[in-house]
Amino acid sequence: MTDEPTVSAGSGRNVLALTPAVDADSPERHLDRWVTERDALPTAVVSVTYTGCPDEWVRAVAGDAERTHRTLVRVGDFARSAAHAGAETLTETAGPSGDGSRITVSTVPDPTALDDLLAALERCLDRSTAAGPSADGSPADRSSVHDSPSGDPVADRTALVFDSVNDLLERVPLDQAGRFLADLVEVVDRTGAEAYYAFDPGDHEPATVATLLTAFDAVELVPPRDEPTRESDPEPETADAPTVEPERVHDVLRSERRRRMLYRLLAHPEGIEVRALADDLAAATDADGEESETTDEVRVGLAHVDLPKLEGEGFIERREGGYLTATPAARSLLPYLRIDAVADGVDLDELGVDTSD
């Protein structure tokens, strides 16, 4: 078995972010996490939403309008007449400080009019990136960082936040969505922007997930924010399965053997005897057509590498009689295991894994 990761930290211009869709009340929350990890805010942000109210969105992002030009592309406006469907409308709001910063709201009324949506996004990205690609056709260099009037570091780059791929798939067939995303990826590359596409894989079949993965440069693991968005918001309830940091997820799941261990343990909450688990894993190597391992060889690997790792991270427990069980923390890995299972050729439903949230 190989130890190559099937999900990696994102570094490409077009990143599929494995996360629940961005909340309508706070569409910037995952973007904030994303850009904070890169140490600087983009100078321009284009956000796409199928659910957000423009007024609520403007209020939500007003605090960073001084340092970032914000554009909202709202998809769907059923208050408009059918005669206007497909027409893009554009409004511009001055930033709260009056210093010339702007918040732009663009509306594409018909969510099935993908050509109109693509054209609107292309115009927004062209406006935001201004110079566009360099003379030789390569994306402009926007990597420099300077201080904004507020003192926060600001990178000379544009970010697109697409909320969300799940919403897109609710409105158009997969083949149309795939073509649209491929075209949008080309636009993002041409303009030198960065794009972040929120996607919750738990809402779709493995075949759909596998199709989507091919469109993007990278996959990034972005857990949902667990703190309230405003002081008036209620404190979140304690979840049965705690959130796991992306770095730990990547470290644990980069091993195919550990992934297959977790598939089987999650399918058997009552526990599996170590010998039976080793038999299953040895059989899996035969099914893969790779160089097979004997049960004893697998047991050695389990005893010296994989069991200590998973037990140390709190994802498995050893019980009397040599049985292993998955802990509640292991269920927090399910969003990532759904993606890995597609690449590993494993059907979690057929295996008996409870994939419900």
Legacy VTK file of the C-alpha trace (Angstrom):
# vtk DataFile Version 3.0
C-alpha trace
ASCII
DATASET POLYDATA
POINTS 357 float
0.000 0.000 0.000
1.146 3.538 -0.674
1.310 6.301 1.924
0.663 9.105 -0.547
-2.058 11.554 0.586
-5.217 11.838 -1.473
-6.135 15.135 0.189
-3.492 17.812 0.516
-3.155 21.319 1.835
-4.212 23.721 -0.873
-1.647 25.817 -2.739
-3.195 26.249 -6.180
-5.156 29.191 -7.547
-8.374 27.161 -7.597
-8.959 25.382 -4.295
-11.865 23.090 -3.463
-12.455 23.687 0.250
-13.975 20.735 2.085
-16.232 22.482 4.546
-19.911 23.051 5.223
-21.198 25.894 3.065
-20.483 29.398 4.313
-23.241 30.745 6.557
-25.540 33.327 4.932
-25.249 35.512 8.042
-21.473 35.608 7.804
-20.265 34.816 4.269
-16.769 36.051 4.984
-15.992 33.695 7.873
-14.180 30.936 5.962
-12.413 33.486 3.800
-11.088 35.170 6.937
-9.664 31.855 8.118
-8.215 31.178 4.694
-6.442 34.511 4.228
-5.310 34.682 7.843
-3.335 31.497 7.288
-1.608 33.309 4.439
-0.699 36.267 6.710
-2.401 38.982 4.658
-5.785 40.057 3.342
-6.375 40.265 -0.404
-6.841 43.806 -1.713
-10.024 42.662 -3.475
-12.539 39.958 -2.629
-15.291 38.709 -4.955
-17.860 36.605 -3.078
-20.555 34.505 -4.760
-23.642 33.565 -2.757
-26.927 31.846 -3.520
-28.428 32.572 -0.113
-27.054 35.796 1.328
-29.086 38.998 1.620
-27.063 41.940 0.223
-27.905 44.240 3.152
-26.825 41.623 5.700
-23.688 40.873 3.722
-22.733 44.570 3.457
-23.120 44.973 7.210
-21.103 41.804 7.833
-18.081 42.914 5.793
-18.240 46.659 6.501
-15.468 46.337 9.071
-12.845 45.383 6.495
-14.036 47.604 3.627
-11.291 50.113 4.432
-8.601 47.589 3.632
-10.317 45.394 1.041
-12.560 46.143 -1.940
-15.512 43.771 -1.516
-17.793 42.582 -4.320
-20.840 40.382 -3.800
-22.315 38.468 -6.730
-25.768 37.358 -5.617
-27.254 34.513 -7.654
-31.057 34.421 -7.761
-33.482 37.291 -7.273
-36.988 35.952 -7.540
-38.545 39.323 -6.762
-37.541 40.467 -10.234
-39.838 39.752 -13.157
-39.119 36.924 -15.572
-38.594 39.508 -18.306
-35.423 40.631 -16.564
-34.088 37.148 -15.882
-30.446 36.769 -16.871
-29.684 40.469 -16.745
-26.901 41.427 -14.363
-27.642 44.400 -12.106
-24.892 46.312 -10.350
-24.974 48.657 -7.371
-22.076 50.258 -5.538
-21.950 51.356 -1.919
-19.360 53.638 -0.381
-17.204 52.170 2.358
-18.174 53.115 5.921
-15.131 55.316 6.436
-15.812 57.552 3.440
-12.222 57.079 2.268
-13.179 55.867 -1.195
-13.322 52.159 -0.374
-16.264 50.404 -2.023
-18.663 47.534 -1.550
-20.180 46.410 -4.842
-23.275 44.201 -5.107
-23.998 42.468 -8.411
-27.095 40.313 -9.006
-27.578 37.516 -11.540
-31.322 36.772 -11.199
-31.518 33.387 -12.943
-29.435 30.736 -11.121
-29.586 28.443 -14.164
-28.130 31.092 -16.505
-24.539 29.934 -16.101
-23.249 31.933 -19.074
-24.562 35.109 -17.423
-23.015 34.147 -14.098
-19.666 33.392 -15.728
-19.736 36.714 -17.587
-20.569 38.576 -14.369
-17.726 36.905 -12.486
-15.302 37.568 -15.323
-16.217 41.270 -15.272
-15.831 41.399 -11.491
-12.441 39.688 -11.569
-11.244 41.880 -14.434
-12.285 44.986 -12.484
-10.679 43.721 -9.283
-7.388 42.607 -10.803
-7.260 45.732 -12.992
-4.028 45.019 -14.845
-5.036 41.460 -15.677
-2.400 39.095 -17.073
1.017 40.313 -18.066
2.024 40.999 -21.650
3.279 37.456 -22.178
-0.082 36.041 -21.082
1.033 34.886 -17.636
-0.910 36.056 -14.576
0.191 39.362 -13.101
2.451 39.239 -10.044
0.287 40.193 -7.064
2.442 38.728 -4.335
3.727 41.966 -2.773
2.444 42.918 0.662
1.990 46.438 2.054
0.256 48.047 5.023
-3.279 49.380 4.722
-4.320 52.704 6.326
-5.553 50.671 9.305
-2.120 49.079 9.715
-3.168 45.586 8.616
-0.986 43.852 6.022
-2.678 43.744 2.612
-1.515 41.579 -0.284
-1.860 42.850 -3.846
-4.097 40.038 -4.968
-7.738 39.178 -5.617
-9.618 36.299 -4.000
-12.843 34.698 -5.244
-15.029 32.951 -2.645
-17.726 30.700 -4.153
-20.538 29.846 -1.706
-21.142 27.154 -2.607
-20.671 24.299 -5.050
-23.492 22.492 -3.229
-25.877 25.352 -4.050
-24.776 25.275 -7.683
-25.496 21.535 -7.915
-28.969 22.036 -6.455
-29.867 24.258 -9.400
-28.196 22.715 -12.451
-27.210 19.174 -13.561
-23.726 17.895 -12.775
-22.504 18.071 -16.386
-23.517 21.740 -16.688
-21.988 22.562 -13.311
-18.764 20.814 -14.309
-18.449 22.811 -17.543
-19.187 26.062 -15.709
-16.567 25.361 -13.037
-13.975 24.425 -15.666
-14.639 27.720 -17.469
-14.466 29.676 -14.208
-11.167 28.011 -13.328
-9.766 29.286 -16.641
-10.999 32.826 -15.878
-9.395 32.736 -12.433
-6.108 31.543 -13.931
-6.200 34.218 -16.623
-6.793 37.068 -14.193
-4.193 35.889 -11.700
-6.741 35.638 -8.889
-7.103 32.981 -6.215
-10.377 31.100 -5.822
-11.917 29.214 -2.944
-14.929 26.965 -3.628
-16.806 25.836 -0.508
-18.039 22.248 -0.793
-19.632 19.829 1.666
-18.954 16.347 0.210
-21.449 14.701 2.552
-24.353 15.961 0.432
-23.366 14.043 -2.715
-22.615 10.586 -4.065
-18.964 9.457 -4.346
-19.146 9.577 -8.161
-20.188 13.237 -8.027
-17.367 14.039 -5.633
-14.841 12.247 -7.854
-16.007 14.240 -10.891
-15.654 17.552 -9.068
-12.175 16.821 -7.753
-10.726 16.823 -11.266
-11.597 20.495 -11.854
-9.403 22.011 -9.153
-5.721 22.597 -8.505
-5.870 21.534 -4.870
-8.114 20.391 -2.048
-8.011 22.171 1.296
-9.413 20.986 4.615
-11.199 23.897 6.291
-13.111 23.038 9.485
-16.120 25.197 10.357
-15.555 28.050 12.752
-16.764 27.090 16.208
-17.146 30.504 17.819
-20.273 32.724 17.520
-20.246 35.270 14.681
-21.636 38.072 16.870
-21.872 38.767 20.594
-25.629 38.236 20.424
-25.284 34.796 18.880
-25.896 31.815 21.192
-22.924 29.753 22.239
-22.581 26.661 20.042
-23.601 23.348 21.524
-20.831 20.909 22.301
-20.608 18.394 19.482
-20.249 14.679 20.078
-17.302 14.607 17.672
-14.739 17.379 18.316
-13.236 19.392 15.480
-9.787 18.203 14.406
-7.170 20.600 13.079
-6.415 20.165 9.334
-2.730 19.529 10.066
-3.611 16.533 12.259
-6.071 15.253 9.675
-3.447 15.349 6.948
-0.863 13.630 9.143
-3.214 10.808 10.134
-4.889 10.213 6.771
-1.784 10.333 4.585
-1.400 6.597 5.244
-3.722 4.397 3.182
-3.523 1.647 5.783
-4.731 4.021 8.504
-7.555 5.207 6.261
-8.671 1.624 5.633
-8.449 0.885 9.353
-10.769 3.802 10.078
-13.226 2.779 7.340
-13.610 -0.629 8.964
-13.679 0.555 12.569
-16.346 3.141 11.777
-18.372 0.412 10.074
-18.165 -1.725 13.242
-18.884 0.455 16.292
-19.002 -2.699 18.416
-15.285 -3.173 17.725
-13.025 -5.444 15.674
-10.468 -7.933 16.920
-6.944 -6.982 15.838
-6.375 -10.269 13.990
-9.619 -9.866 12.022
-8.690 -6.294 11.145
-5.281 -7.449 9.914
-6.978 -10.118 7.768
-9.239 -7.457 6.224
-6.332 -5.142 5.472
-4.246 -7.943 3.959
-7.188 -8.907 1.742
-7.521 -5.273 0.646
-3.966 -5.273 -0.700
-4.803 -8.324 -2.821
-7.939 -6.626 -4.158
-5.928 -3.533 -5.084
-3.694 -5.614 -7.321
-0.629 -4.324 -5.505
2.082 -6.402 -3.901
0.168 -8.275 -1.218
1.060 -8.364 2.452
0.469 -11.327 4.709
-1.688 -10.950 7.783
1.397 -11.251 9.981
3.165 -8.486 8.042
0.141 -6.251 8.437
-0.024 -7.024 12.168
3.601 -5.945 12.580
2.847 -2.659 10.826
-0.237 -2.142 12.949
1.564 -2.867 16.212
4.612 -0.681 15.567
3.211 2.209 13.503
-0.495 2.579 12.906
-2.086 1.572 16.216
0.210 3.804 18.308
-0.435 6.696 15.912
-4.230 6.431 15.902
-4.378 5.703 19.631
-2.066 8.608 20.418
-4.221 10.972 18.364
-7.334 9.781 20.194
-9.081 8.160 17.213
-9.143 4.549 18.464
-9.341 2.709 21.771
-8.134 -0.758 22.763
-10.565 -2.885 24.724
-10.358 -6.170 26.567
-9.902 -9.237 24.432
-7.776 -7.444 21.827
-10.685 -5.465 20.350
-10.314 -2.042 18.746
-13.046 0.605 18.506
-13.247 4.020 16.874
-13.708 6.943 19.273
-16.215 9.806 18.783
-13.281 11.902 17.560
-12.863 9.505 14.622
-16.282 10.529 13.306
-14.994 14.081 12.907
-12.783 12.685 10.132
-15.787 11.594 8.048
-15.876 14.680 5.765
-12.304 13.875 4.740
-12.731 10.101 4.666
-15.618 10.497 2.201
-13.195 12.107 -0.244
-10.409 9.614 0.443
-12.805 6.685 0.046
-13.509 7.735 -3.537
-9.795 7.655 -4.364
-9.326 4.383 -2.452
-12.209 2.702 -4.277
-14.196 2.162 -1.077
-17.985 2.537 -0.881
-18.625 3.643 2.707
-22.364 2.959 2.478
-21.766 -0.563 1.191
-19.206 -1.103 3.931
-21.803 -0.110 6.515
-20.367 3.212 7.706
-22.965 5.573 9.169
-22.192 8.739 7.185
-25.052 10.804 8.603
-24.087 14.001 10.402
LINES 1 358
357 0 1 2 3 4 5 6 7 8 9 10 11 12 13 14 15 16 17 18 19 20 21 22 23 24 25 26 27 28 29 30 31 32 33 34 35 36 37 38 39 40 41 42 43 44 45 46 47 48 49 50 51 52 53 54 55 56 57 58 59 60 61 62 63 64 65 66 67 68 69 70 71 72 73 74 75 76 77 78 79 80 81 82 83 84 85 86 87 88 89 90 91 92 93 94 95 96 97 98 99 100 101 102 103 104 105 106 107 108 109 110 111 112 113 114 115 116 117 118 119 120 121 122 123 124 125 126 127 128 129 130 131 132 133 134 135 136 137 138 139 140 141 142 143 144 145 146 147 148 149 150 151 152 153 154 155 156 157 158 159 160 161 162 163 164 165 166 167 168 169 170 171 172 173 174 175 176 177 178 179 180 181 182 183 184 185 186 187 188 189 190 191 192 193 194 195 196 197 198 199 200 201 202 203 204 205 206 207 208 209 210 211 212 213 214 215 216 217 218 219 220 221 222 223 224 225 226 227 228 229 230 231 232 233 234 235 236 237 238 239 240 241 242 243 244 245 246 247 248 249 250 251 252 253 254 255 256 257 258 259 260 261 262 263 264 265 266 267 268 269 270 271 272 273 274 275 276 277 278 279 280 281 282 283 284 285 286 287 288 289 290 291 292 293 294 295 296 297 298 299 300 301 302 303 304 305 306 307 308 309 310 311 312 313 314 315 316 317 318 319 320 321 322 323 324 325 326 327 328 329 330 331 332 333 334 335 336 337 338 339 340 341 342 343 344 345 346 347 348 349 350 351 352 353 354 355 356
